[in-house]
Amino acid sequence: MFLNSISSWCDRDRKLRSIHDGIAEYICCFKQDSMFKIVLKLYSNGNLLKYVTVNKLSERARCELLYQVATILGDLHKKGFIHHDFKPGNILVGSQVDCFLTDFGTTKHQSLVGTSIYMSPE
């Protein structure tokens, strides 16, 4: 049963990627040592939290990153998808300093899912 849900999860993420190129690209899913693994395309600058911690970004550069992420989220919301675990660790930064959202494991219409300190009040 879990294999079906992991397969469904990957299918859903491919569908989300068709909505916006700013969704992280999933390569494949597999089982290793009784654990399921998900392989993503390599985003060379790691996650947003790491990227802004390691690099001294100008205000303009920070605003450009914020704009990218807001655009991706806006497009997802227009299609009825809500990312319930939105946080800097779930935003990957590519080699051209472009942002990609990941970890849509809790993208469902449930009342309380996600990482509590990053959740919106509603």
All heavy atoms as an XYZ file, in Angstrom:
978
protein
N       0.813     -1.193      0.000
C       0.000      0.000      0.000
C       0.863      1.267      0.000
O       0.575      2.214     -0.688
C      -0.934      0.001      1.199
C      -1.687      1.287      1.312
S      -3.230      1.043      2.145
C      -3.563      2.701      2.578
N       1.958      1.273      0.781
C       2.811      2.454      0.833
C       3.434      2.731     -0.532
O       3.571      3.871     -0.926
C       3.890      2.294      1.902
C       4.701      3.540      2.092
C       4.137      4.648      2.703
C       5.999      3.608      1.647
C       4.863      5.809      2.870
C       6.731      4.761      1.821
C       6.158      5.864      2.437
N       3.784      1.658     -1.252
C       4.344      1.845     -2.591
C       3.359      2.573     -3.485
O       3.736      3.464     -4.231
C       4.748      0.501     -3.203
C       5.395      0.568     -4.587
C       6.628      1.462     -4.536
C       5.780     -0.801     -5.070
N       2.067      2.226     -3.389
C       1.064      2.930     -4.179
C       0.992      4.397     -3.779
O       0.860      5.272     -4.622
C      -0.305      2.281     -4.009
C      -0.380      0.960     -4.729
O       0.393      0.705     -5.633
N      -1.283      0.106     -4.305
N       1.086      4.696     -2.475
C       1.002      6.092     -2.054
C       2.240      6.863     -2.472
O       2.151      8.028     -2.834
C       0.753      6.201     -0.551
O       1.838      5.666      0.172
N       3.425      6.229     -2.433
C       4.646      6.927     -2.859
C       4.593      7.167     -4.366
O       4.996      8.213     -4.850
C       5.923      6.176     -2.426
C       7.123      7.118     -2.390
C       6.278      5.034     -3.314
C       7.258      7.901     -1.164
N       4.051      6.201     -5.110
C       3.883      6.372     -6.543
C       2.892      7.492     -6.837
O       3.129      8.338     -7.699
C       3.414      5.059     -7.163
O       3.191      5.229     -8.532
N       1.801      7.525     -6.096
C       0.817      8.596     -6.257
C       1.425      9.943     -5.919
O       1.138     10.950     -6.561
C      -0.391      8.353     -5.354
O      -1.008      7.155     -5.696
N       2.261      9.948     -4.899
C       2.932     11.176     -4.476
C       3.804     11.724     -5.598
O       3.758     12.902     -5.915
C       3.755     10.875     -3.217
C       4.325     12.046     -2.518
C       3.655     13.031     -1.857
C       5.704     12.359     -2.386
N       4.530     13.927     -1.317
C       5.803     13.537     -1.627
C       6.877     11.746     -2.840
C       7.013     14.124     -1.312
C       8.079     12.336     -2.521
C       8.141     13.506     -1.769
N       4.590     10.839     -6.231
C       5.451     11.262     -7.342
C       4.623     11.720     -8.537
O       4.957     12.705     -9.187
C       6.396     10.134     -7.737
S       7.658      9.798     -6.491
N       3.514     11.022     -8.815
C       2.627     11.428     -9.910
C       2.050     12.818     -9.645
O       1.975     13.653    -10.543
C       1.491     10.432    -10.098
C       1.969      9.114    -10.680
O       3.085      9.063    -11.234
O       1.222      8.124    -10.558
N       1.642     13.065     -8.397
C       1.083     14.372     -8.049
C       2.133     15.470     -8.231
O       1.843     16.541     -8.740
C       0.572     14.370     -6.607
C      -0.094     15.704     -6.253
C      -0.237     15.948     -4.777
N       1.038     15.824     -4.140
C       1.254     15.132     -3.032
N       0.280     14.495     -2.449
N       2.452     15.060     -2.509
N       3.385     15.190     -7.831
C       4.425     16.197     -7.980
C       4.741     16.481     -9.444
O       5.034     17.615     -9.808
C       5.671     15.796     -7.210
C       5.487     15.974     -5.712
O       4.550     16.686     -5.307
O       6.278     15.414     -4.948
N       4.642     15.468    -10.295
C       4.818     15.699    -11.735
C       3.688     16.595    -12.256
O       3.907     17.475    -13.084
C       4.867     14.381    -12.486
C       6.174     13.653    -12.323
C       6.266     12.424    -13.223
N       7.358     11.593    -12.786
C       7.237     10.550    -11.975
N       6.065     10.173    -11.536
N       8.289      9.852    -11.621
N       2.481     16.370    -11.766
C       1.346     17.203    -12.161
C       1.570     18.650    -11.699
O       1.330     19.593    -12.449
C       0.050     16.657    -11.565
C      -1.158     17.482    -11.920
C      -2.418     16.910    -11.319
C      -3.612     17.770    -11.695
N      -4.845     17.291    -11.090
N       2.039     18.827    -10.470
C       2.317     20.169     -9.964
C       3.383     20.858    -10.807
O       3.293     22.043    -11.100
C       2.760     20.110     -8.497
C       1.687     19.730     -7.494
C       2.298     19.483     -6.123
C       0.606     20.798     -7.423
N       4.399     20.101    -11.231
C       5.458     20.679    -12.068
C       4.899     21.162    -13.402
O       5.401     22.125    -13.972
C       6.580     19.677    -12.282
C       7.743     20.276    -13.047
C       9.040     19.561    -12.773
N      10.095     20.042    -13.637
C      10.768     21.167    -13.463
N      10.496     21.930    -12.445
N      11.715     21.532    -14.300
N       3.841     20.517    -13.884
C       3.239     20.968    -15.135
C       2.540     22.316    -14.961
O       2.321     23.033    -15.930
C       2.266     19.917    -15.678
O       1.091     19.876    -14.892
N       2.198     22.679    -13.724
C       1.575     23.970    -13.444
C       2.622     25.076    -13.446
O       2.381     26.176    -13.923
C       0.840     23.933    -12.087
C      -0.347     22.979    -12.169
C       0.399     25.332    -11.644
C      -0.986     22.686    -10.833
N       3.815     24.780    -12.905
C       4.857     25.802    -12.816
C       6.227     25.144    -12.853
O       6.451     24.121    -12.220
C       4.698     26.606    -11.522
C       5.414     27.907    -11.556
N       6.781     28.000    -11.479
C       4.954     29.163    -11.674
C       7.138     29.257    -11.545
N       6.045     29.995    -11.664
N       7.156     25.741    -13.605
C       8.520     25.220    -13.686
C       9.284     25.383    -12.379
O      10.381     24.852    -12.229
C       9.298     25.911    -14.808
C       8.808     25.518    -16.183
O       8.157     24.461    -16.294
O       9.068     26.268    -17.138
N       8.734     26.127    -11.439
C       9.388     26.352    -10.159
C       9.111     25.254     -9.142
O       9.394     25.421     -7.955
N       8.600     24.132     -9.593
C       8.420     22.975     -8.722
C       9.610     22.053     -8.957
O       9.966     21.760    -10.092
C       7.104     22.218     -9.042
C       5.901     23.163     -8.983
C       6.935     21.012     -8.126
C       5.677     23.833     -7.663
N      10.237     21.600     -7.859
C      11.416     20.731     -7.983
C      11.089     19.499     -8.813
O      10.012     18.925     -8.704
C      11.906     20.321     -6.599
N      12.050     19.114     -9.638
C      11.856     17.974    -10.534
C      12.221     16.664     -9.830
O      13.342     16.497     -9.360
C      12.720     18.139    -11.779
C      12.496     17.086    -12.815
C      13.289     17.330    -14.082
O      13.744     18.464    -14.306
O      13.449     16.360    -14.843
N      11.253     15.758     -9.749
C      11.459     14.445     -9.164
C      11.910     13.494    -10.256
O      11.300     13.409    -11.305
C      10.178     13.945     -8.499
C       9.877     14.721     -7.241
C       9.300     15.974     -7.299
C      10.225     14.213     -6.001
C       9.065     16.706     -6.150
C       9.993     14.941     -4.845
C       9.403     16.183     -4.932
O       9.182     16.902     -3.796
N      13.001     12.776     -9.990
C      13.554     11.856    -10.978
C      12.921     10.470    -10.830
O      12.433      9.896    -11.786
C      15.093     11.744    -10.836
C      15.743     13.135    -10.923
C      15.677     10.778    -11.849
C      15.527     13.867    -12.216
N      12.955      9.926     -9.614
C      12.388      8.596     -9.397
C      12.203      8.315     -7.909
O      12.671      9.079     -7.067
C      13.264      7.507    -10.018
S      14.864      7.303     -9.216
N      11.515      7.228     -7.633
C      11.311      6.737     -6.261
C      11.775      5.287     -6.244
O      11.586      4.566     -7.212
C       9.841      6.778     -5.880
S       9.043      8.359     -6.118
N      12.400      4.860     -5.135
C      12.808      3.465     -5.017
C      12.895      3.066     -3.550
O      12.894      3.914     -2.663
C      14.136      3.210     -5.737
C      15.307      3.949     -5.144
C      16.128      3.341     -4.196
C      15.587      5.252     -5.535
C      17.206      4.019     -3.653
C      16.667      5.929     -5.004
C      17.477      5.327     -4.063
N      12.975      1.758     -3.330
C      13.085      1.218     -1.980
C      14.497      0.695     -1.772
O      15.039     -0.004     -2.617
C      12.068      0.088     -1.785
C      12.031     -0.461     -0.398
C      10.942     -1.516     -0.282
C      10.887     -2.085      1.125
N       9.857     -3.105      1.247
N      15.096      1.062     -0.624
C      16.430      0.591     -0.283
C      16.468      0.314      1.215
O      16.128      1.201      2.015
C      17.479      1.639     -0.656
C      18.895      1.234     -0.327
C      19.883      2.323     -0.669
O      19.567      3.499     -0.651
N      21.103      1.925     -0.981
N      16.886     -0.881      1.584
C      16.953     -1.264      2.999
C      15.646     -0.975      3.727
O      15.636     -0.353      4.786
C      18.110     -0.552      3.702
C      19.463     -0.892      3.092
O      19.634     -2.038      2.646
O      20.337     -0.006      3.067
N      14.551     -1.371      3.149
C      13.190     -1.206      3.681
C      12.772      0.250      3.877
O      11.824      0.541      4.587
C      12.989     -2.007      4.975
O      13.671     -1.392      6.051
N      13.475      1.169      3.246
C      13.083      2.581      3.286
C      12.874      3.074      1.859
O      13.605      2.693      0.951
C      14.158      3.438      3.962
C      14.304      3.154      5.441
S      15.381      4.334      6.248
C      14.444      5.833      6.056
N      11.863      3.917      1.671
C      11.615      4.491      0.357
C      12.416      5.765      0.199
O      12.496      6.584      1.120
C      10.126      4.751      0.150
C       9.370      3.493     -0.095
C       8.786      2.802      0.954
C       9.273      2.969     -1.377
C       8.106      1.618      0.731
C       8.590      1.784     -1.606
C       8.008      1.113     -0.552
N      13.024      5.928     -0.968
C      13.859      7.089     -1.272
C      13.264      7.814     -2.469
O      12.711      7.197     -3.367
C      15.296      6.668     -1.627
C      15.930      5.716     -0.653
C      16.376      6.411      0.590
C      17.074      5.401      1.494
N      17.892      6.005      2.478
N      13.397      9.110     -2.463
C      12.934      9.934     -3.574
C      14.140     10.695     -4.103
O      14.872     11.327     -3.339
C      11.835     10.903     -3.125
C      10.637     10.096     -2.633
C      11.449     11.846     -4.251
C       9.586     10.907     -1.950
N      14.368     10.619     -5.403
C      15.514     11.267     -6.029
C      15.041     12.529     -6.738
O      14.131     12.476     -7.564
C      16.207     10.327     -7.038
C      17.395     11.021     -7.689
C      16.635      9.031     -6.351
N      15.649     13.652     -6.391
C      15.354     14.939     -7.022
C      16.473     15.321     -7.975
O      17.611     14.874     -7.814
C      15.297     16.051     -5.961
C      14.214     16.019     -4.916
C      14.467     17.114     -3.893
C      12.871     16.214     -5.557
N      16.164     16.167     -8.909
C      17.189     16.797     -9.724
C      18.115     17.560     -8.770
O      17.682     18.061     -7.728
C      16.524     17.775    -10.702
C      17.492     18.552    -11.534
C      16.754     19.515    -12.455
C      17.745     20.404    -13.163
N      17.065     21.353    -14.048
N      19.392     17.660     -9.102
C      20.349     18.370     -8.258
C      20.160     19.886     -8.395
O      20.180     20.423     -9.501
C      21.778     18.005     -8.648
C      22.874     18.758     -7.903
C      22.838     18.427     -6.415
C      24.233     18.442     -8.496
N      19.954     20.534     -7.271
C      19.878     21.999     -7.214
C      21.102     22.445     -6.426
O      21.163     22.333     -5.202
C      18.553     22.451     -6.591
C      17.392     22.052     -7.464
C      16.677     20.886     -7.225
C      17.057     22.813     -8.579
C      15.637     20.497     -8.057
C      16.016     22.428     -9.419
C      15.319     21.279     -9.150
O      14.301     20.892     -9.983
N      22.101     22.938     -7.155
C      23.465     23.071     -6.643
C      23.657     24.018     -5.465
O      24.641     23.910     -4.746
C      24.402     23.485     -7.778
O      23.966     24.707     -8.337
N      22.741     24.931     -5.233
C      22.911     25.852     -4.108
C      22.173     25.414     -2.847
O      22.077     26.172     -1.885
C      22.470     27.267     -4.516
C      23.513     27.930     -5.388
O      24.685     27.978     -5.049
N      23.093     28.411     -6.545
N      21.647     24.181     -2.844
C      20.983     23.658     -1.655
C      19.643     24.326     -1.398
O      19.011     24.858     -2.303
N      19.223     24.320     -0.134
C      17.935     24.933      0.172
C      18.102     26.417      0.495
O      19.210     26.903      0.716
C      17.201     24.177      1.281
C      17.864     24.291      2.627
O      18.235     25.362      3.080
N      18.012     23.152      3.294
N      16.999     27.128      0.500
C      17.028     28.579      0.679
C      17.631     28.982      2.021
O      18.386     29.948      2.105
C      15.624     29.157      0.526
C      15.516     30.678      0.568
C      16.285     31.317     -0.576
C      14.057     31.098      0.531
N      17.327     28.233      3.068
C      17.876     28.541      4.388
C      19.400     28.509      4.359
O      20.067     29.435      4.819
C      17.329     27.561      5.428
C      17.767     27.787      6.865
C      17.341     29.168      7.354
C      17.187     26.710      7.761
N      19.960     27.459      3.768
C      21.416     27.350      3.639
C      21.965     28.477      2.758
O      22.963     29.110      3.088
C      21.783     25.991      3.048
C      23.262     25.824      2.771
C      23.549     24.544      2.008
C      24.943     24.579      1.445
N      25.114     23.791      0.253
N      21.286     28.726      1.651
C      21.778     29.714      0.685
C      21.863     31.112      1.294
O      22.861     31.802      1.139
C      20.879     29.714     -0.559
C      21.385     30.622     -1.639
C      22.488     30.262     -2.407
C      20.776     31.845     -1.897
C      22.974     31.100     -3.401
C      21.252     32.684     -2.888
C      22.357     32.305     -3.634
O      22.833     33.136     -4.613
N      20.829     31.532      1.999
C      20.865     32.887      2.570
C      21.776     32.969      3.782
O      22.280     34.045      4.100
C      19.457     33.438      2.910
C      18.598     33.542      1.666
C      18.776     32.611      3.963
N      22.022     31.843      4.448
C      22.940     31.830      5.588
C      24.386     31.940      5.125
O      25.184     32.661      5.716
C      22.744     30.535      6.415
O      21.387     30.467      6.848
C      23.658     30.502      7.622
N      24.723     31.240      4.051
C      26.101     31.197      3.559
C      26.468     32.437      2.746
O      27.600     32.915      2.805
C      26.315     29.921      2.702
C      27.639     29.941      1.970
C      26.199     28.681      3.574
N      25.525     33.002      2.004
C      25.815     34.124      1.103
C      25.310     35.435      1.690
O      24.229     35.492      2.255
C      25.138     33.883     -0.252
C      25.667     32.648     -0.932
O      26.741     32.656     -1.479
N      24.915     31.566     -0.851
N      26.093     36.469      1.513
C      25.644     37.803      1.919
C      24.882     38.395      0.738
O      25.466     38.821     -0.246
C      26.838     38.678      2.282
C      27.510     38.254      3.552
C      28.531     39.269      3.992
C      29.124     38.803      5.305
N      29.170     39.856      6.275
N      23.570     38.410      0.847
C      22.730     38.869     -0.254
C      22.316     40.314     -0.044
O      21.995     40.725      1.074
C      21.469     37.999     -0.353
C      21.678     36.514     -0.583
C      20.340     35.800     -0.587
C      22.429     36.254     -1.862
N      22.294     41.042     -1.130
C      21.800     42.418     -1.071
C      20.283     42.385     -0.855
O      19.629     41.349     -1.041
C      22.105     43.147     -2.382
O      21.349     42.579     -3.438
N      19.734     43.519     -0.482
C      18.283     43.593     -0.313
C      17.583     43.271     -1.627
O      16.570     42.581     -1.652
C      17.876     44.984      0.170
C      16.406     45.110      0.463
C      16.029     46.457      1.045
O      16.898     47.168      1.568
O      14.837     46.800      0.947
N      18.146     43.747     -2.716
C      17.561     43.471     -4.033
C      17.557     41.974     -4.339
O      16.557     41.423     -4.815
C      18.318     44.232     -5.114
C      17.776     43.985     -6.514
C      18.574     44.743     -7.569
N      18.106     44.430     -8.884
C      17.209     45.131     -9.559
N      16.690     46.219     -9.024
N      16.840     44.771    -10.770
N      18.659     41.297     -4.042
C      18.746     39.852     -4.300
C      17.737     39.087     -3.442
O      17.101     38.149     -3.916
C      20.159     39.348     -4.026
N      17.582     39.485     -2.185
C      16.589     38.842     -1.319
C      15.185     39.068     -1.852
O      14.348     38.153     -1.858
C      16.724     39.359      0.116
C      18.003     38.894      0.799
C      18.018     39.216      2.283
N      17.711     40.588      2.611
C      18.595     41.561      2.800
N      19.875     41.294      2.696
N      18.213     42.771      3.105
N      14.908     40.281     -2.334
C      13.583     40.584     -2.902
C      13.325     39.770     -4.165
O      12.198     39.320     -4.397
C      13.455     42.077     -3.188
S      13.285     43.077     -1.696
N      14.348     39.568     -4.983
C      14.186     38.764     -6.196
C      13.848     37.312     -5.860
O      12.990     36.697     -6.499
C      15.448     38.838     -7.056
C      15.607     40.189     -7.733
C      16.940     40.352     -8.454
O      17.778     39.416     -8.424
O      17.150     41.427     -9.045
N      14.497     36.765     -4.824
C      14.179     35.405     -4.381
C      12.740     35.337     -3.860
O      11.993     34.411     -4.181
C      15.152     34.944     -3.300
C      16.584     34.684     -3.750
C      17.485     34.437     -2.544
C      16.654     33.514     -4.710
N      12.368     36.319     -3.068
C      11.010     36.372     -2.521
C       9.977     36.451     -3.642
O       8.959     35.758     -3.614
C      10.870     37.570     -1.584
C       9.494     37.794     -0.967
C       9.080     36.607     -0.116
C       9.491     39.070     -0.148
N      10.257     37.262     -4.659
C       9.340     37.388     -5.787
C       9.177     36.051     -6.519
O       8.059     35.662     -6.876
C       9.830     38.475     -6.752
C       8.930     38.633     -7.937
C       7.741     39.343     -7.836
C       9.264     38.065     -9.164
C       6.888     39.478     -8.929
C       8.421     38.191    -10.257
C       7.239     38.899    -10.132
O       6.408     39.020    -11.202
N      10.296     35.355     -6.736
C      10.229     34.051     -7.412
C       9.317     33.090     -6.654
O       8.444     32.440     -7.231
C      11.618     33.411     -7.486
C      12.532     33.965     -8.525
C      13.840     33.194     -8.536
O      13.830     31.956     -8.539
N      14.949     33.899     -8.540
N       9.543     32.997     -5.339
C       8.777     32.063     -4.516
C       7.304     32.463     -4.472
O       6.413     31.617     -4.590
C       9.385     31.967     -3.104
C       8.503     31.144     -2.183
C      10.789     31.381     -3.172
N       7.031     33.759     -4.336
C       5.647     34.230     -4.299
C       4.924     33.926     -5.609
O       3.743     33.559     -5.606
C       5.614     35.730     -3.999
N       5.611     34.048     -6.728
C       5.026     33.755     -8.034
C       4.664     32.273     -8.143
O       3.571     31.918     -8.602
C       5.999     34.155     -9.163
O       6.267     35.547     -9.063
C       5.423     33.835    -10.534
N       5.574     31.411     -7.694
C       5.304     29.968     -7.743
C       4.089     29.637     -6.872
O       3.165     28.950     -7.308
C       6.536     29.161     -7.280
C       7.730     29.419     -8.201
C       6.207     27.668     -7.232
C       9.063     28.949     -7.624
N       4.094     30.137     -5.638
C       2.976     29.873     -4.730
C       1.661     30.426     -5.282
O       0.626     29.768     -5.199
C       3.240     30.480     -3.356
C       4.211     29.725     -2.463
C       4.482     30.521     -1.200
C       3.680     28.343     -2.126
N       1.712     31.610     -5.846
C       0.513     32.218     -6.419
C      -0.075     31.371     -7.533
O      -1.297     31.169     -7.594
N       0.784     30.861     -8.407
C       0.306     30.012     -9.504
C      -0.299     28.711     -8.984
O      -1.312     28.234     -9.494
C       1.434     29.728    -10.496
C       1.807     30.949    -11.321
O       1.044     31.942    -11.311
O       2.866     30.910    -11.982
N       0.321     28.138     -7.948
C      -0.239     26.921     -7.346
C      -1.596     27.208     -6.716
O      -2.539     26.428     -6.867
C       0.710     26.355     -6.288
C       1.966     25.671     -6.803
C       2.866     25.294     -5.637
C       1.630     24.444     -7.625
N      -1.705     28.318     -6.001
C      -2.967     28.671     -5.337
C      -4.081     28.908     -6.353
O      -5.225     28.515     -6.120
C      -2.783     29.899     -4.457
C      -1.957     29.628     -3.243
N      -1.683     30.589     -2.309
C      -1.327     28.514     -2.808
C      -0.932     30.063     -1.355
N      -0.706     28.810     -1.633
N      -3.747     29.518     -7.488
C      -4.752     29.740     -8.531
C      -5.333     28.422     -9.042
O      -6.479     28.369     -9.477
C      -4.143     30.506     -9.706
C      -3.886     31.960     -9.423
C      -3.195     32.621    -10.607
C      -2.687     33.991    -10.237
N      -1.836     34.579    -11.286
N      -4.520     27.354     -8.988
C      -4.969     26.030     -9.436
C      -5.549     25.202     -8.287
O      -5.890     24.040     -8.454
C      -3.808     25.257    -10.079
C      -3.259     25.907    -11.316
C      -4.223     25.775    -12.469
C      -3.571     26.313    -13.734
N      -4.379     26.100    -14.896
N      -5.643     25.804     -7.090
C      -6.269     25.126     -5.965
C      -5.348     24.291     -5.096
O      -5.810     23.542     -4.244
N      -4.030     24.394     -5.284
C      -3.082     23.640     -4.472
C      -2.494     24.526     -3.384
O      -2.096     25.657     -3.643
C      -1.935     23.092     -5.328
C      -2.363     22.039     -6.288
C      -2.650     22.367     -7.600
C      -2.495     20.722     -5.876
C      -3.052     21.395     -8.503
C      -2.898     19.750     -6.774
C      -3.178     20.084     -8.085
N      -2.443     23.989     -2.161
C      -1.860     24.705     -1.032
C      -0.708     23.862     -0.507
O      -0.863     22.669     -0.232
C      -2.898     24.921      0.106
C      -4.151     25.591     -0.421
C      -2.278     25.677      1.268
C      -3.961     26.987     -0.936
N       0.465     24.478     -0.345
C       1.639     23.790      0.205
C       1.577     23.945      1.718
O       1.825     25.003      2.254
C       2.916     24.428     -0.353
C       4.150     23.630     -0.092
N       4.555     23.292      1.176
C       5.065     23.110     -0.935
C       5.683     22.596      1.098
N       6.007     22.471     -0.176
N       1.240     22.866      2.410
C       1.024     22.938      3.855
C       2.296     22.839      4.680
O       2.223     22.862      5.906
C       0.056     21.831      4.286
C      -1.343     22.058      3.829
N      -2.184     22.962      4.435
C      -2.038     21.529      2.801
C      -3.344     22.959      3.821
N      -3.282     22.104      2.824
N       3.445     22.732      4.044
C       4.703     22.666      4.794
C       5.711     23.625      4.176
O       6.876     23.292      3.967
C       5.236     21.230      4.814
C       6.257     21.001      5.918
O       6.325     21.826      6.849
O       6.987     20.003      5.851
N       5.256     24.837      3.912
C       6.084     25.859      3.273
C       7.070     26.432      4.289
O       6.683     26.947      5.327
C       5.179     26.967      2.719
C       5.939     28.069      2.050
C       6.571     27.846      0.852
C       6.014     29.321      2.630
C       7.274     28.858      0.224
C       6.713     30.342      2.013
C       7.343     30.103      0.808
N       8.371     26.302      3.986
C       9.429     26.810      4.858
C      10.713     26.905      4.029
O      10.802     26.312      2.949
C       9.626     25.887      6.055
C       9.972     24.450      5.692
C       9.990     23.561      6.916
C      10.250     22.107      6.519
N      10.160     21.223      7.672
N      11.709     27.660      4.499
C      12.953     27.832      3.726
C      13.641     26.517      3.360
O      14.248     26.416      2.296
C      13.830     28.672      4.648
C      12.878     29.401      5.528
C      11.718     28.465      5.725
N      13.531     25.506      4.208
C      14.152     24.219      3.908
C      13.492     23.472      2.771
O      14.071     22.537      2.220
N      12.286     23.870      2.381
C      11.567     23.232      1.275
C      11.612     24.060     -0.004
O      10.809     23.854     -0.911
C      10.114     22.953      1.673
C      10.012     21.803      2.645
O      10.925     20.992      2.753
N       8.919     21.733      3.366
N      12.539     24.998     -0.047
C      12.780     25.789     -1.256
C      14.220     25.530     -1.667
O      15.146     25.789     -0.908
C      12.572     27.294     -0.998
C      11.163     27.556     -0.474
C      12.870     28.100     -2.267
C      10.978     28.948      0.101
N      14.410     24.970     -2.860
C      15.749     24.677     -3.345
C      16.202     25.788     -4.288
O      15.385     26.398     -4.971
C      15.768     23.328     -4.066
C      15.329     22.141     -3.210
C      15.312     20.855     -4.041
C      16.225     21.981     -2.000
N      17.518     26.033     -4.310
C      18.077     27.108     -5.123
C      19.016     26.488     -6.154
O      19.981     25.810     -5.808
C      18.830     28.140     -4.252
C      19.344     29.290     -5.116
C      17.926     28.667     -3.137
N      18.712     26.735     -7.420
C      19.505     26.178     -8.512
C      20.765     26.976     -8.808
O      21.044     28.001     -8.183
N      21.513     26.519     -9.790
C      22.797     27.133    -10.132
C      22.655     28.562    -10.650
O      23.575     29.359    -10.521
C      23.531     26.281    -11.166
O      22.749     26.170    -12.338
N      21.520     28.907    -11.214
C      21.282     30.261    -11.712
C      20.546     31.114    -10.680
O      19.937     32.127    -11.013
C      20.468     30.205    -13.013
C      21.115     29.390    -14.116
C      22.433     29.992    -14.563
O      22.517     31.183    -14.815
N      23.462     29.166    -14.633
N      20.581     30.677     -9.422
C      19.883     31.328     -8.302
C      18.386     31.442     -8.603
O      17.760     32.476     -8.417
C      20.514     32.687     -7.932
C      19.978     33.174     -6.597
C      22.029     32.594     -7.856
N      17.831     30.346     -9.097
C      16.403     30.250     -9.317
C      15.821     29.302     -8.271
O      16.463     28.345     -7.861
C      16.089     29.779    -10.743
C      17.052     28.717    -11.234
O      18.002     28.358    -10.512
O      16.858     28.220    -12.348
N      14.623     29.594     -7.800
C      14.016     28.846     -6.700
C      13.063     27.757     -7.199
O      12.397     27.931     -8.218
C      13.235     29.801     -5.797
S      14.300     30.958     -4.925
N      13.018     26.664     -6.436
C      12.157     25.526     -6.743
C      11.545     25.019     -5.446
O      12.261     24.763     -4.480
C      12.952     24.395     -7.404
C      13.589     24.812     -8.696
C      14.847     25.391     -8.714
C      12.915     24.637     -9.900
C      15.436     25.787     -9.909
C      13.497     25.032    -11.092
C      14.753     25.615    -11.095
N      10.220     24.855     -5.417
C       9.549     24.326     -4.239
C       9.597     22.804     -4.241
O       9.509     22.177     -5.305
C       8.094     24.775     -4.195
C       7.824     26.265     -4.106
C       6.334     26.511     -3.951
C       8.585     26.895     -2.965
N       9.707     22.235     -3.067
C       9.728     20.786     -2.920
C       8.919     20.375     -1.692
O       8.393     21.224     -0.973
C      11.182     20.272     -2.815
O      11.176     18.852     -2.871
C      11.868     20.751     -1.556
N       8.835     19.088     -1.459
C       8.160     18.473     -0.318
C       6.672     18.798     -0.290
O       6.180     19.498      0.577
C       8.823     18.867      1.004
C       8.359     17.985      2.155
O       7.542     17.059      1.919
O       8.785     18.215      3.282
N       5.973     18.250     -1.251
C       4.528     18.417     -1.317
C       3.808     17.248     -0.659
O       2.661     16.981     -0.949
C       4.079     18.558     -2.774
C       4.468     19.882     -3.361
C       5.700     20.048     -3.964
C       3.608     20.958     -3.279
C       6.064     21.269     -4.488
C       3.967     22.187     -3.803
C       5.202     22.339     -4.407
N       4.485     16.572      0.254
C       3.914     15.405      0.920
C       2.650     15.707      1.690
O       1.823     14.838      1.894
N       2.468     16.952      2.138
C       1.270     17.302      2.896
C       0.329     18.198      2.095
O      -0.526     18.855      2.667
C       1.644     18.000      4.219
O       2.432     19.152      3.928
C       2.409     17.063      5.135
N       0.478     18.225      0.791
C      -0.400     19.039     -0.044
C      -1.745     18.345     -0.181
O      -1.998     17.594     -1.102
C       0.227     19.289     -1.424
O       1.482     19.918     -1.231
C      -0.638     20.187     -2.278
N      -2.568     18.569      0.820
C      -3.914     18.016      0.879
C      -4.785     19.081      1.512
O      -4.296     20.035      2.092
C      -3.948     16.754      1.744
C      -3.088     15.628      1.220
C      -3.103     14.474      2.180
C      -2.153     13.391      1.703
N      -2.009     12.328      2.672
N      -6.063     18.909      1.444
C      -6.964     19.848      2.101
C      -7.354     19.275      3.456
O      -8.433     18.760      3.650
C      -8.184     20.126      1.226
C      -7.807     20.886     -0.001
N      -7.669     20.284     -1.215
C      -7.502     22.184     -0.178
C      -7.303     21.193     -2.104
N      -7.200     22.347     -1.498
N      -6.407     19.362      4.380
C      -6.629     18.903      5.747
C      -6.545     20.111      6.662
O      -5.968     21.139      6.311
C      -5.583     17.870      6.162
C      -5.646     16.597      5.348
C      -4.572     15.613      5.757
O      -3.827     15.838      6.681
N      -4.500     14.514      5.032
N      -7.063     19.982      7.857
C      -7.141     21.143      8.738
C      -5.811     21.532      9.352
O      -5.519     22.702      9.506
C      -8.168     20.900      9.841
O      -7.806     19.755     10.579
N      -4.951     20.582      9.723
C      -3.714     20.946     10.400
C      -2.601     19.994      9.999
O      -2.495     18.896     10.519
C      -3.902     20.925     11.921
C      -2.713     21.377     12.752
C      -2.372     22.843     12.428
C      -3.012     21.246     14.232
N      -1.784     20.423      9.046
C      -0.619     19.659      8.636
C       0.505     20.632      8.345
O       0.272     21.775      7.983
C      -0.902     18.792      7.376
C      -1.808     17.637      7.686
C      -1.462     19.631      6.256
N       1.743     20.206      8.526
C       2.883     21.053      8.241
C       3.801     21.201      9.441
O       3.671     20.517     10.443
N       4.751     22.109      9.341
C       5.698     22.402     10.411
C       5.158     23.603     11.173
O       5.041     24.695     10.616
C       7.093     22.706      9.825
O       7.503     21.584      9.036
C       8.098     22.959     10.931
N       4.835     23.424     12.436
C       4.047     24.406     13.193
C       4.623     25.820     13.186
O       3.870     26.777     13.043
C       3.840     23.929     14.627
O       5.084     23.769     15.270
N       5.918     26.010     13.309
C       6.442     27.373     13.392
C       6.372     28.131     12.070
O       6.494     29.343     12.038
C       7.876     27.446     13.963
C       8.876     26.728     13.046
C       7.927     26.904     15.369
C      10.323     26.956     13.427
N       6.159     27.407     10.960
C       6.066     28.053      9.647
C       4.632     28.125      9.125
O       4.379     28.645      8.051
C       6.927     27.326      8.617
C       8.401     27.488      8.871
C       9.147     26.470      9.446
C       9.048     28.674      8.552
C      10.500     26.621      9.677
C      10.398     28.835      8.778
C      11.126     27.804      9.344
O      12.463     27.977      9.567
N       3.666     27.605      9.867
C       2.290     27.548      9.376
C       1.599     28.901      9.485
O       1.829     29.643     10.433
C       1.499     26.497     10.158
C       1.937     25.086      9.853
S       1.112     23.872     10.877
C      -0.542     24.054     10.311
N       0.752     29.197      8.523
C      -0.033     30.420      8.570
C      -1.136     30.262      9.623
O      -1.541     29.142      9.926
C      -0.647     30.717      7.206
O      -1.514     29.684      6.829
N      -1.607     31.362     10.194
C      -2.570     31.263     11.283
C      -3.919     30.690     10.896
O      -4.610     30.127     11.732
C      -2.721     32.714     11.761
C      -2.224     33.558     10.664
C      -1.218     32.717      9.901
N      -4.325     30.833      9.635
C      -5.628     30.304      9.263
C      -5.594     28.823      9.181
O      -6.521     28.125      9.273
C      -6.146     30.902      7.952
C      -5.383     30.570      6.721
C      -4.207     31.480      6.432
O      -3.845     32.321      7.269
O      -3.615     31.356      5.357
